[in-house]
Amino acid sequence: MSHLRLAVTPIATEDRSVRVSTAAAMLDCDDSTVRKLAKDGELEWHRLGRRGVRIYLSSIEEYRIRMTAPTPAERRQTRKARQAPSKRHAESMAFLHSLGVLP
C-alpha cells in the first residue's frame, strides 16, 4: 500500500516580534508603557527565555489603528454636527436674508 504525499510549502504562521524598547520607539512612548499595555492585553506578546519579552509587530499596528480610529461616540457627534445647523447659524442666515444679501 503506497501513501500519497503532497509537497506543500509551509505557510508562515509565525509573526515577527520586536523588543520592548523597539516597540516603545515605534509607539513613541516609554518602555514601561509598552509593558503595561502588554500586561493589560492591549498588545500581544511572548516570552523569550526567563526575562525576555517580545511584542508582535501585528499587534503594534492593530493598536495604532485602534488608537487613531474614532470611537462610536465621536462618530455620532460629528454626524450630529453635520446634520443640524445651530440656532446661531439660522439667525445669521435670516439676518442676511433680511438685508437682501441672500435670495
C-alpha positions, 0 to 999 in steps of 0.5 A: 500500500503506497501513501500519497504525499503532497509537497506543500510549502509551509505557510508562515504562521509565525509573526515577527516580534520586536523588543520592548524598547523597539516597540516603545520607539515605534509607539513613541512612548516609554518602555514601561508603557509598552509593558503595561499595555502588554500586561493589560492585553492591549498588545500581544506578546511572548516570552523569550527565555526567563526575562525576555519579552517580545511584542508582535509587530501585528499587534503594534499596528492593530493598536495604532489603528485602534488608537487613531480610529474614532470611537462610536461616540465621536462618530455620532457627534460629528454626524450630529454636527453635520446634520443640524445647523445651530440656532446661531447659524439660522439667525445669521442666515435670516439676518442676511436674508433680511438685508437682501444679501441672500435670495 
